[in-house]
């Protein structure tokens, strides 16, 4: 059960990462090692992209905030869908 929840959460995160800005996505993928990449330190990302380490740090912080907001809105929508679906199922059961 826990493994299923973790896999679903990982898939949610991957889906949300696809929605953020491409530069931020690249930085996040490199920093956390998504998609089979090895995680990189901020200084290495900065050298690779030709930007400062402090800019990488700011972009990571901003991207993580965006990811958090997108995940929270996704969860809120999921809760609404579950509630409305359960009301529909109860309605169908009560009026057969």
C-alpha positions, 0 to 999 in steps of 0.5 A: 500500500505504501509503495503504491502511494509513493509511486503515485506521489512520484508520478504526480511530481513528474506530471507537475514538473512538466508544467513549470518553466523549461529553465526551472525544469532543467535545474530541478531535474539536474538538482534532484536527479530525476529521469535517471540523472545523477543529482548535481550540486548547485555549483555544478549546475551553475557551471553547466548552464553558465549562470551564478550559483546564487541564481540557481539557488533562487530558481530552485526555491522558486520552482519548488514553491511552484511545484508545491502550489501545483501539487496542492491544487491537484490534491484539492481538485482530487478531493473535490472529484472524490467528494462529487463522485461519492455523492453521485454513487450515493445518489445512484444507490438511493434511487435505483 
